[in-house]
Amino acid sequence: MTSDATSPERNDIAATLKACLLSILGSTVQADLVQDDTNLFDIGIDSMNMTELLLGIEKHFNFTLAPEDLSSDLFLSFANLTAFVQSHVCRT
């Protein structure tokens, strides 16, 4: 079974990531600002809440992130982060 950008799994992952992101950033970001092409640095992600988000991802999706998997490219777009998490969820 192949996953594409509109697969149900991807949509569920994106919805969960968006909820986590909005929870971490609080009232500073409106939900409609988080789109696939949204640069997460532009909406306020910094090193502290990036760490909180990554820890939440590990806990919610039940996998451990390896340091070599992480790069700032993950946060250049919401789609990058979603695809990254989807690829790790599919491995388990």
C-alpha positions as CSV (number, residue, x, y, z in Angstrom):
1,M,0.0,0.0,0.0
2,T,1.5,3.3,-1.0
3,S,1.0,6.6,1.0
4,D,0.6,9.8,-0.8
5,A,0.2,13.4,0.2
6,T,-3.6,13.0,0.7
7,S,-3.7,9.6,2.4
8,P,-5.8,9.2,5.5
9,E,-2.7,8.4,7.5
10,R,-1.0,11.5,6.4
11,N,-4.2,13.6,7.2
12,D,-4.4,12.1,10.7
13,I,-0.7,12.7,11.3
14,A,-1.0,16.3,10.0
15,A,-4.0,17.0,12.2
16,T,-2.2,15.6,15.3
17,L,1.0,17.6,14.5
18,K,-1.0,20.8,14.0
19,A,-2.8,20.3,17.3
20,C,0.6,19.7,19.1
21,L,2.1,22.7,17.4
22,L,-0.7,25.0,18.3
23,S,-0.7,23.7,21.9
24,I,3.0,24.5,22.2
25,L,2.8,27.9,20.5
26,G,-0.3,28.9,22.4
27,S,-2.5,31.8,21.3
28,T,0.3,33.4,19.3
29,V,-0.7,31.4,16.1
30,Q,-4.1,30.9,14.5
31,A,-4.8,27.4,13.2
32,D,-5.4,28.6,9.7
33,L,-1.9,29.9,9.5
34,V,-0.5,26.4,9.6
35,Q,-0.6,25.1,6.0
36,D,1.7,22.6,4.2
37,D,4.0,25.4,3.0
38,T,4.2,27.2,6.3
39,N,7.7,27.8,7.5
40,L,7.5,26.8,11.2
41,F,10.3,29.3,12.1
42,D,8.1,32.1,10.6
43,I,5.3,31.3,13.0
44,G,7.4,31.3,16.1
45,I,9.1,27.9,16.5
46,D,12.3,28.3,18.5
47,S,14.8,25.8,20.0
48,M,12.8,25.5,23.2
49,N,9.4,24.8,21.7
50,M,11.0,22.7,18.9
51,T,12.4,20.4,21.6
52,E,9.0,20.3,23.3
53,L,7.3,19.5,19.9
54,L,9.8,16.7,19.1
55,L,9.3,15.1,22.6
56,G,5.6,15.3,22.0
57,I,6.0,13.6,18.6
58,E,8.0,10.8,20.1
59,K,5.5,10.2,22.9
60,H,2.3,10.5,20.7
61,F,3.6,8.5,17.8
62,N,5.6,6.0,19.9
63,F,9.0,6.1,18.3
64,T,12.4,7.5,19.2
65,L,14.0,10.1,17.1
66,A,17.7,9.6,16.4
67,P,19.9,12.7,16.5
68,E,21.0,12.0,12.9
69,D,17.4,12.2,11.8
70,L,17.0,15.8,13.0
71,S,17.7,18.9,11.0
72,S,16.4,22.4,10.6
73,D,15.0,21.3,7.2
74,L,12.2,19.6,9.1
75,F,10.9,22.9,10.2
76,L,11.2,24.7,6.9
77,S,7.6,23.6,6.1
78,F,4.8,21.9,7.9
79,A,4.7,19.4,5.0
80,N,8.4,18.4,5.7
81,L,7.6,17.7,9.3
82,T,4.5,15.8,8.4
83,A,6.3,13.6,5.8
84,F,9.1,13.0,8.3
85,V,6.7,11.8,11.0
86,Q,4.7,9.7,8.5
87,S,7.9,8.0,7.3
88,H,8.8,7.0,10.9
89,V,5.2,5.9,11.7
90,C,5.2,3.7,8.6
91,R,8.5,2.0,9.8
92,T,6.9,0.8,13.1
